[in-house]
């Protein structure tokens, strides 16, 4: 063995004894397998979709809206003025509000019909403007430990309840309370779509179209149910526009723009 080979062998031997050439376990940190796993985790993290953000107040309000509370059978018998004075003497006001925001929606109403979306109700804003809790919370349960501001659905539930025919249903209670107050104060909406969004029906079982329907077929299918909307469309400026327009190529005088003529999207 040459002198040079002996020196190289000695160096390797020393490094091995001192730990310089330690064989790495396949799963130990720094091993090729560990680097590969880390790289894969990085790629997976980038590909994974970010969680969808949702407003905590909205989520909490929607959960409260779906709650069905026990029915209040008996309420405290007191006149409206007596109740107003008693609540004022108690100092009950906006500082005592637990939930500032509500979504007015309830399974009691939805089990009968559900044509409109829920109403967003700013509780604190209304309370600060009205300055009288008894306007909405006009009764309280008879039990002494009951809340003075029990929610509407505790006293008003199903309409035409045989054991309490004097109480209107929850839907009527909401509408009567809100709309009458809006009319009296001349503030706030008093019609359906002023408070609600319409629940659009699911069209997947209503539409009858082939897989590769043409634009003409799509329009005809829409008009099959929405005839009035089609007639209204024919009276709009978008449909009746007939040029000429200074914005067309070379300021041509031909009437070629607008859905009523030969526009490219005339379907």
CORTAJO-V314677 format. One line per field, one symbol per residue. phi: phi as a letter, one per 30 degrees, with the letter a starting at -180 (. if undefined). psi: psi as a letter, one per 40 degrees, with the letter a starting at -180 (. if undefined). burial: I if it has 9 or more other ideal C-beta (glycine too) atoms within 8 Angstrom, else O. A space follows every 10 residues. Layout:
# CORTAJO-V314677
phi->???
psi->???
burial->???
This chain:
# CORTAJO-V314677
phi->.ddddddddd ddddddddjd cddddecdej dedddddddd dddddddddd dddbdedddd dddddddccd dddbcddadd dddedddddd idaddcddbd bbcdaadddd dcabdbddcd bddddddddd iadddcddbb ddedddddcd deddccbddh dedbddcddd dddddddddd dddddhbidb ceddcccddd ddcdccdbbd dcddeddddd ddddccdddd ddddcddddd ebhdbdcdeh hdcddbcjdd ccddcdb
psi->hidddddddd dddddddeed ghhhideihe iddddddddd dddddddhii ihiihddddd dddddeihii hhdhihhiid ddddddddde fhadeehdhd hihgihdddd edigeiiihh hgdddddddd fhdeddgeii idhdeiidfi ideddhbiif hdegeehiid dddddddddd ddddefiiie ideddiiihh ihededhgii dfiidddddd ddeddgdddd dddeeiddde heaiheeihe fieigeiide bfidfg.
burial->OOOOOIOOIO OIOIIOOOOO OOOOOOOOOO IOOIIOOOOO OOOOOOOOOO OOOOOOOIII IIOIIIOOOO OIOOIOOOOO OOIIOIIOOO OIOOOOIOIO IIIIIIOIII OOOOOIOOIO IOIIOIIOOI OOIIOIIOOI IOOOOIOIII OIIIIIIOOO IOOOOOOOII IIIIOIIIIO IIOOOOOOOO OOOOOIOOOO OOOOOOOOOO OOOOOOIIIO IIIOOOOOII OOIOOOOOII IOIIOOOIOO OOOOIIIIIO IOIOOOO
